[in-house]
Amino acid sequence: MEFQKELNKEAKNIINQLAVVLRSAQFHSPSNVAVLSAIEKFVALINPFIESEAVVSIEVVGEFFYVNDTRVRYSVEFLLNFDYLMKEFKERELGNIEFKNVIGPVDMQRFIKAFLGCQNAQDKLIAMADMMKETPQMILGRLKHIKEEGDSDPRKVVKKTYFNAVSFSKGVISKIKSGEKVGLKKAKRVVESMVDMILEEESLVLGMTAIKEYDDYTYHHSVNVSILAVALGHKLGLSKKQVTELGMVALFHDLGKMDIPPEILNKPSSFTDQEWDVVKKHPYWGAQAAIKLKGLDSTTIKTAIVAFEHHLNFDLKGYPIVRYTKELDFFSRIVTIADQYDAMTSSRVYSRVPLRPDKALSVMVDRAGSMIDPILLKVFVNMVGVFPIGTLVFLNSKEMGLVHETNPLFNDRPRVLVIVNSQGKKVDGYVVDLTDKTDDGKYKRSIYKTLDPNKYKINLAEYLL
């Protein structure tokens, strides 16, 4: 039992060191001193546990690594290595490595050669297994996918999950307005489906938050904030139970807006001072409404706290004005980031022109330390990338495209879905990876500048769905 606890404690070091081994091998040959040194450290870390436990398994489940059925908590200092390793495993459909006996440096060198040498194979995992025949103590397993019964298209499942959440948000507000008591059981089921989808298809789910619906801003905004908060919670290493609670709290963060008179909330021009004073009361009203939800428990209390605090700012100089000096609740700091990012990148009644995602991040970086928690913002920027999903970009190859998938290792070099080719002709769309290089080591493509999709009448939904 004590040894199992020690394994759990060392799990993140084992995962991190495996990433170091593979990253080193991408730049050097497997016999290079730097690679051999990294291999020796990995072998020294894992072998004592193999000797004690007989079998040590490293497995990918959703967006997390598990070592012997225990989820490995993300560590901020290891975040880039974790994200890199996750991406590389998923590209190869590699879901599991089982160590059935102690290993040596030669075994790891064979693994490296198989891992890096399978890139051009049609089935990368089978190619890796073939190259690993002489290393029976390391067994490779295929990645398991979360699927909805009867539907194998992940885009359809993501879309259905997202719009179910929007529909639920509308229904809840309608019931509360009519005086009905609303419980959180259904909210939990809705958020759990979003959590499962984020575990499996994070890029697709984050892509949904880039598709802004002007007519139903309030409900889409609540769902978007919930998704962004859950994704950030995962990156921070929160448990599934914790991110589910975080998602529920985020979904109800703007509950107080239902008490703002429609003529003010939907006003197409700037607010007067008196109208702004009314708007600034919605956090207080939201806290009151949360406490009145059916079945007062720790989650409803947390919902009330976040509803009250999400505009207070990191330095407590926002609104409503408070007299206490304690720091914001951890969930409030997460929701504040998600709320500000989605609000700035959305078209609202009183702000018809949204900011480009990269510009919104730039504004948020300027607010770090005053309005926003600077440490959490760093993790958020790493998660969404310097050019977040849905950003319209013009490449130095004269192609135009939408950021399709971020790259945690090179967050300024995402994968881009090209929609206009170098001849200026609209195309069905082909994906290019901005980390691809020519034979002389230069990048094939780079982002020259970002563009406003509204100016070019680009319908993000057409491409991201």
Secondary structure, 3 states (H helix, E strand, C coil): CHHHHHHHHHHHHHHHHHHHHHHHHHHCCCCCHHHHHHHHHHHHHHHHHHHHHCCEEEEEECCEEEECCEECCCCHHHHHHHHHHHHHHHHCCEEEEEECCCCCHHHHHHHHHHHHHCCCCCCHHHHHHHHCCCCCCEEEEECCCCCECCECCHHHHHHHHHHHHHHHHHHHHHHHHCCCCCCCHHHHHHHHHHHHHHHHCHHHHHHHHCCCCCCCHHHHHHHHHHHHHHHHHHHCCCCHHHHHHHHHHHHCCCHHHHHCCHHHHCCCCCCCHHHHHHHCCHHHHHHHHHHCCCCCCHHHHHHHHHHHHCCCCCCCCCCCCCCCCCCCCHHHHHHHHHHHHHHHCCCECCECCCCCHHHHHHHHHHHECCCECHHHHHHHHHHHCCCCCCCEEEECCCCEEEEEECCCCCCCCCEEEEEECCCCCEEEEEEEECCCECCCCCECCCEEEEECCCCCCCCHHHHHC
